[in-house]
Amino acid sequence: MGERRPAEVFHPGEHLLDELNARGWTQTEFAEIISRPVRMVNEVINGKRGITPETATEFGAAIGTSPEFWMNLDTAYHLWKLGEVDISSIEHRAKMRNAYPMRDMALRGWIRFSEDTQVVMSQLLRFFEVNSLDDRPLLAISATPKRSEADSENLSPVQVAWLYRVKHIANAMQVPPYSENSLKGGLSQLKAFRENPEEIRLIPQLLENCGIRFVIVEALPSSKIDGVTFWLNNYSPVIGLSLRFDRIDNFWFVLRHEIEHVLRGNGKDTVVVDSDLDNTSLEPENLSDDEKIANLAAADFCVPQKELENFIARVSPLFSRVRVLAFAQKHKVHPGLVAGQLQRNLKRYDLFRPMLIPVKSIVISVAMTDGFGHVLPIEI
């Protein structure tokens, strides 16, 4: 129910006239008191002039009221005079802006710009699969926090939009039913791809053969999502990556992390959203058991952790490029994976940074990719 509107609100000039009559002052006398022209006082009394901060202060000093009293009278009068205004379209636009990152979505081609509020709202409702702006998107409701439940926060509108773009693309893909045995067998093939960056091109097809929908959607500003795992149904797992950090070590770590979630059946009942996987400042005790297991699996996939620990114990602090290259060759991984794991373990992000080569251009050329200058023509 809207606010009740008073039947009539009087101009502050009428209140001023009442005050002058109560004191027996003429308009001329009042003008002399406040050192103003009589004409100005007369125009206020006759409703031809409004109240300014200066006159509100002067009236207040002369009458014995606060300046706010006169400013409020003037504001109330002008609002009443404005009458009933249809602000529903403004409220709708504000609500949509607050709930969804409309500008980011339009810039990415996920929705189209329109001056018609109803057209935009219809696109948003369809995109987020809700019936009204008051409904919370289901993917947002079911998202699993990376930290413990007590520390979790709701996903931001930007993160929810990114998730739904991954879902829409995954829905459009034709992929065979998921096979856990195929994925377990495929891990040995993935290991063979670690040494040569160009073999990353083979990953999307390998995952598809295992029944996994592999999607890359460029991160929206401030989304901070690295990857996501969820299932469209019991036979259709989805792995989404943002490639927020274009480094070979980050790519393999995030991918293997999400694969572990699929192998463990995570994401069937709740969407598993992984953010800040590159941030080693997160202490292990703040992570769920599933996240700890996925992190260990990813790290061990990049470089066997026991071998890495032995390498650090033998070599530290005398690390050298030659030794890293020899260690990488021995374990048949790209040196960037060794460099990345050394950085994470030692918290020395200056070590061997040139080895952390970019791989984004390789993977987006073959994977289902949205962003990076390209918009997938997905019907929603």
C-alpha positions as CSV (number, residue, x, y, z in Angstrom):
1,M,0.0,0.0,0.0
2,G,1.4,3.5,-0.9
3,E,1.9,6.3,1.6
4,R,-1.1,8.3,2.5
5,R,-1.1,11.7,0.8
6,P,-2.4,14.8,2.7
7,A,-5.5,16.5,1.2
8,E,-3.7,19.8,1.0
9,V,-0.4,21.3,2.0
10,F,0.0,25.1,2.3
11,H,2.8,27.2,1.0
12,P,5.2,28.3,3.7
13,G,4.2,31.9,2.9
14,E,0.8,31.3,4.5
15,H,2.5,30.1,7.7
16,L,4.7,33.2,7.6
17,L,1.7,35.4,7.3
18,D,0.1,33.7,10.3
19,E,3.3,34.3,12.4
20,L,3.4,38.0,11.4
21,N,-0.3,38.5,12.3
22,A,0.2,36.8,15.6
23,R,3.0,39.3,16.4
24,G,1.3,42.3,14.9
25,W,4.1,42.8,12.4
26,T,3.5,44.3,9.0
27,Q,5.4,42.9,6.0
28,T,7.4,46.1,5.9
29,E,8.5,45.7,9.6
30,F,9.4,42.0,9.0
31,A,11.4,43.0,5.9
32,E,13.3,45.6,8.0
33,I,14.0,43.0,10.7
34,I,15.6,40.5,8.3
35,S,17.2,43.3,6.1
36,R,15.4,42.2,3.0
37,P,13.2,44.0,0.4
38,V,9.5,44.2,1.1
39,R,8.9,42.8,-2.3
40,M,10.7,39.5,-1.5
41,V,8.6,39.1,1.7
42,N,5.4,39.8,-0.2
43,E,6.3,37.3,-2.9
44,V,6.9,34.5,-0.3
45,I,3.6,35.3,1.4
46,N,1.8,35.2,-1.9
47,G,3.3,31.9,-2.9
48,K,5.3,33.4,-5.7
49,R,8.7,32.7,-4.2
50,G,10.1,29.6,-2.5
51,I,12.3,29.2,0.5
52,T,16.1,29.2,0.2
53,P,18.6,28.1,2.8
54,E,19.4,31.8,3.3
55,T,15.8,32.9,3.8
56,A,15.0,29.8,6.0
57,T,17.9,30.9,8.3
58,E,16.7,34.5,8.4
59,F,13.0,33.5,9.0
60,G,14.1,31.1,11.7
61,A,16.1,33.8,13.5
62,A,13.3,36.3,13.4
63,I,10.4,34.0,14.2
64,G,12.3,31.8,16.7
65,T,12.3,28.5,14.8
66,S,14.9,26.4,13.1
67,P,15.9,26.9,9.4
68,E,14.9,23.2,8.9
69,F,11.4,24.1,9.9
70,W,11.0,26.5,6.9
71,M,12.9,24.2,4.5
72,N,10.6,21.3,5.4
73,L,7.5,23.4,4.9
74,D,8.8,24.4,1.4
75,T,9.7,20.8,0.5
76,A,6.4,19.4,1.7
77,Y,4.5,22.0,-0.3
78,H,6.4,21.4,-3.6
79,L,6.1,17.6,-3.2
80,W,2.3,17.9,-2.6
81,K,2.0,20.3,-5.6
82,L,3.8,17.8,-7.8
83,G,0.9,15.4,-7.3
84,E,0.8,11.7,-7.8
85,V,3.7,10.5,-10.0
86,D,3.9,7.1,-11.6
87,I,7.3,5.8,-10.4
88,S,6.7,2.1,-11.1
89,S,9.1,2.1,-14.1
90,I,11.8,3.8,-12.0
91,E,11.3,1.2,-9.2
92,H,11.5,-1.6,-11.7
93,R,14.7,-0.3,-13.3
94,A,16.3,0.2,-9.9
95,K,15.2,-3.2,-8.8
96,M,16.7,-4.8,-11.9
97,R,20.0,-2.9,-11.5
98,N,20.2,-3.9,-7.9
99,A,19.5,-7.6,-8.6
100,Y,21.4,-8.2,-11.8
101,P,24.6,-6.8,-13.5
102,M,22.6,-5.5,-16.5
103,R,25.4,-3.4,-17.9
104,D,28.0,-6.1,-17.8
105,M,25.5,-8.6,-19.3
106,A,24.6,-6.2,-22.1
107,L,28.2,-5.4,-22.9
108,R,28.9,-9.2,-23.2
109,G,25.9,-9.7,-25.5
110,W,23.9,-11.8,-23.0
111,I,21.0,-9.4,-23.1
112,R,20.3,-6.5,-25.4
113,F,20.0,-2.8,-24.5
114,S,16.4,-1.4,-24.6
115,E,14.7,1.7,-23.4
116,D,11.6,-0.5,-22.7
117,T,11.7,-1.7,-19.1
118,Q,9.4,-4.6,-19.9
119,V,11.7,-5.9,-22.7
120,V,14.7,-5.8,-20.4
121,M,12.8,-7.5,-17.5
122,S,11.6,-10.2,-19.8
123,Q,15.2,-10.9,-20.9
124,L,16.4,-11.1,-17.3
125,L,13.6,-13.4,-16.2
126,R,14.4,-15.7,-19.0
127,F,18.1,-15.6,-18.5
128,F,17.9,-16.4,-14.8
129,E,15.0,-18.8,-15.2
130,V,12.7,-17.0,-12.6
131,N,9.1,-15.8,-12.7
132,S,9.6,-12.5,-11.1
133,L,12.4,-10.2,-9.8
134,D,11.6,-11.2,-6.3
135,D,12.6,-14.8,-7.0
136,R,16.1,-15.9,-6.2
137,P,17.8,-17.8,-9.1
138,L,18.1,-21.5,-8.2
139,L,21.8,-21.7,-9.0
140,A,22.4,-18.9,-6.5
141,I,20.4,-20.7,-3.8
142,S,22.2,-24.0,-4.2
143,A,25.8,-22.6,-4.4
144,T,28.2,-24.2,-2.0
145,P,30.6,-21.8,-0.2
146,K,34.3,-22.5,-0.4
147,R,34.7,-21.7,3.2
148,S,32.9,-23.2,6.1
149,E,29.1,-22.6,6.3
150,A,29.6,-20.1,9.1
151,D,31.8,-17.9,7.0
152,S,29.9,-18.2,3.8
153,E,28.4,-15.3,1.9
154,N,25.8,-15.3,-0.7
155,L,26.9,-15.1,-4.3
156,S,27.0,-11.7,-5.8
157,P,24.8,-10.8,-8.8
158,V,27.9,-10.8,-11.0
159,Q,28.8,-14.4,-10.0
160,V,25.2,-15.6,-10.5
161,A,25.1,-14.2,-14.0
162,W,28.4,-15.9,-14.9
163,L,27.1,-19.2,-13.5
164,Y,23.9,-19.0,-15.6
165,R,25.9,-18.2,-18.8
166,V,27.9,-21.4,-18.2
167,K,24.6,-23.3,-17.7
168,H,23.0,-22.0,-20.8
169,I,26.0,-23.0,-22.9
170,A,26.2,-26.4,-21.3
171,N,22.5,-27.0,-22.0
172,A,23.1,-26.3,-25.7
173,M,25.9,-28.9,-26.0
174,Q,25.4,-32.4,-27.3
175,V,27.5,-34.7,-25.0
176,P,27.2,-38.5,-24.3
177,P,26.2,-39.6,-20.8
178,Y,28.8,-39.3,-18.1
179,S,31.1,-42.3,-17.5
180,E,33.1,-42.3,-14.3
181,N,35.3,-45.1,-15.6
182,S,36.0,-43.2,-18.8
183,L,37.0,-40.1,-16.7
184,K,39.3,-42.1,-14.4
185,G,40.9,-43.6,-17.5
186,G,41.1,-40.2,-19.1
187,L,43.2,-38.9,-16.2
188,S,46.3,-40.8,-17.5
189,Q,45.8,-39.2,-20.9
190,L,45.5,-35.8,-19.2
191,K,48.8,-36.4,-17.5
192,A,50.4,-37.0,-20.9
193,F,49.2,-33.5,-21.9
194,R,51.0,-31.7,-19.1
195,E,54.4,-31.4,-20.7
196,N,53.5,-29.8,-24.1
197,P,51.1,-26.8,-23.9
198,E,49.9,-27.4,-27.4
199,E,48.3,-30.7,-26.3
200,I,45.9,-28.7,-24.2
201,R,43.9,-28.5,-27.4
202,L,42.9,-32.2,-26.9
203,I,41.3,-31.6,-23.5
204,P,37.8,-30.5,-24.6
205,Q,37.3,-33.5,-26.7
206,L,38.7,-35.9,-24.1
207,L,36.3,-34.5,-21.5
208,E,33.4,-34.6,-23.9
209,N,34.1,-38.3,-24.6
210,C,33.8,-38.9,-20.8
211,G,30.4,-37.1,-20.8
212,I,31.6,-33.8,-19.3
213,R,30.3,-30.5,-20.6
214,F,33.4,-28.3,-20.6
215,V,32.7,-24.6,-20.9
216,I,34.8,-21.5,-20.7
217,V,33.2,-18.2,-19.9
218,E,35.3,-15.1,-19.5
219,A,35.0,-13.7,-16.0
220,L,32.9,-10.7,-15.4
221,P,34.5,-7.8,-13.6
222,S,35.0,-8.5,-9.8
223,S,33.4,-12.0,-10.1
224,K,36.6,-13.7,-8.8
225,I,35.3,-17.1,-9.9
226,D,37.9,-19.5,-11.1
227,G,35.8,-22.5,-11.8
228,V,32.4,-24.2,-11.1
229,T,31.1,-27.8,-11.1
230,F,27.4,-28.7,-11.2
231,W,25.2,-31.3,-12.9
232,L,22.3,-30.7,-15.3
233,N,21.1,-34.1,-14.3
234,N,22.6,-37.3,-13.0
235,Y,24.3,-38.0,-16.3
236,S,25.5,-34.6,-17.3
237,P,28.2,-32.9,-15.2
238,V,29.4,-29.4,-16.1
239,I,32.8,-27.9,-15.6
240,G,33.1,-24.2,-16.2
241,L,36.3,-22.2,-16.1
242,S,36.9,-18.4,-16.3
243,L,40.6,-18.4,-17.2
244,R,40.8,-15.5,-14.8
245,F,44.6,-16.0,-14.6
246,D,46.2,-16.9,-17.9
247,R,49.0,-19.1,-16.7
248,I,49.7,-22.8,-17.4
249,D,50.0,-23.7,-13.8
250,N,46.7,-22.1,-12.8
251,F,44.9,-23.6,-15.8
252,W,45.9,-27.2,-14.9
253,F,45.3,-26.7,-11.1
254,V,41.8,-25.3,-11.6
255,L,40.9,-27.9,-14.2
256,R,42.1,-30.8,-12.1
257,H,40.4,-29.3,-9.0
258,E,37.0,-29.3,-10.9
259,I,37.6,-32.8,-12.3
260,E,38.0,-34.1,-8.7
261,H,34.6,-32.6,-7.8
262,V,33.0,-34.5,-10.7
263,L,34.7,-37.7,-9.6
264,R,33.4,-37.3,-6.1
265,G,29.9,-36.5,-7.3
266,N,30.1,-32.9,-5.9
267,G,27.7,-30.5,-7.5
268,K,24.8,-32.8,-7.9
269,D,22.7,-31.3,-5.2
270,T,24.5,-28.0,-4.8
271,V,26.6,-26.0,-7.2
272,V,30.3,-26.0,-6.3
273,V,31.7,-22.5,-6.9
274,D,35.4,-22.1,-6.6
275,S,36.9,-18.7,-6.2
276,D,40.4,-17.5,-5.3
277,L,41.9,-20.9,-5.9
278,D,45.1,-19.0,-6.7
279,N,45.1,-17.4,-3.3
280,T,47.3,-19.4,-1.0
281,S,46.5,-17.1,2.0
282,L,43.4,-19.2,2.6
283,E,44.3,-21.5,5.5
284,P,43.3,-25.2,5.1
285,E,41.1,-25.2,8.2
286,N,38.8,-22.7,6.6
287,L,38.1,-25.1,3.7
288,S,35.5,-27.8,3.5
289,D,36.7,-31.4,3.2
290,D,35.7,-31.6,-0.4
291,E,37.7,-28.5,-1.2
292,K,40.8,-29.8,0.7
293,I,40.6,-33.1,-1.2
294,A,40.2,-31.3,-4.6
295,N,43.1,-29.0,-3.8
296,L,45.4,-31.9,-2.9
297,A,44.4,-33.8,-6.0
298,A,45.0,-30.7,-8.2
299,A,48.4,-30.0,-6.6
300,D,49.5,-33.7,-6.9
301,F,48.4,-33.7,-10.5
302,C,50.5,-30.7,-11.4
303,V,53.6,-32.1,-9.6
304,P,53.8,-35.2,-7.4
305,Q,53.8,-33.6,-4.0
306,K,56.1,-36.0,-2.3
307,E,58.6,-35.6,-5.1
308,L,58.3,-31.9,-4.9
309,E,58.9,-31.9,-1.1
310,N,62.0,-34.0,-1.6
311,F,63.2,-31.6,-4.3
312,I,62.7,-28.6,-2.0
313,A,64.5,-30.3,0.9
314,R,67.4,-31.1,-1.4
315,V,67.8,-27.9,-3.3
316,S,66.4,-25.1,-1.0
317,P,67.4,-22.3,-1.0
318,L,69.7,-22.8,-4.1
319,F,66.9,-23.1,-6.7
320,S,68.0,-22.6,-10.3
321,R,66.4,-22.6,-13.7
322,V,68.5,-25.6,-14.7
323,R,67.4,-27.7,-11.6
324,V,63.7,-26.8,-12.2
325,L,64.0,-27.8,-15.9
326,A,65.6,-31.1,-15.0
327,F,63.0,-31.8,-12.3
328,A,60.2,-31.0,-14.8
329,Q,61.7,-33.2,-17.5
330,K,62.1,-36.1,-15.0
331,H,58.4,-36.0,-14.2
332,K,57.2,-35.1,-17.7
333,V,55.5,-31.9,-16.8
334,H,55.9,-28.4,-18.2
335,P,58.4,-26.3,-16.1
336,G,55.6,-23.8,-15.4
337,L,53.8,-26.4,-13.3
338,V,56.8,-26.9,-11.2
339,A,57.4,-23.1,-10.9
340,G,53.7,-22.6,-9.9
341,Q,53.9,-25.3,-7.2
342,L,57.1,-23.9,-5.9
343,Q,55.5,-20.5,-5.6
344,R,52.5,-21.9,-3.8
345,N,54.5,-24.0,-1.4
346,L,57.2,-21.4,-0.6
347,K,54.9,-18.4,-1.0
348,R,57.6,-17.0,-3.3
349,Y,55.8,-15.5,-6.2
350,D,58.9,-14.0,-7.7
351,L,60.4,-17.5,-8.5
352,F,60.7,-18.4,-12.2
353,R,57.8,-16.3,-13.3
354,P,58.8,-16.4,-17.0
355,M,58.0,-20.2,-16.9
356,L,54.3,-19.5,-16.2
357,I,53.4,-19.2,-19.8
358,P,49.9,-18.2,-21.0
359,V,47.6,-20.9,-22.5
360,K,44.3,-19.1,-22.9
361,S,44.7,-18.7,-26.7
362,I,45.3,-22.4,-27.0
363,V,42.3,-23.6,-25.1
364,I,39.7,-21.1,-26.2
365,S,40.4,-22.0,-29.8
366,V,38.9,-25.4,-29.3
367,A,36.6,-25.2,-26.3
368,M,33.1,-23.9,-26.0
369,T,34.0,-20.4,-25.2
370,D,32.1,-17.2,-24.5
371,G,34.0,-14.0,-24.1
372,F,37.5,-12.8,-25.0
373,G,36.0,-10.9,-27.9
374,H,33.5,-13.7,-28.9
375,V,29.8,-14.2,-28.0
376,L,28.4,-17.6,-28.5
377,P,25.0,-17.4,-30.2
378,I,23.1,-19.4,-27.6
379,E,19.3,-19.3,-27.6
380,I,17.8,-18.9,-24.1
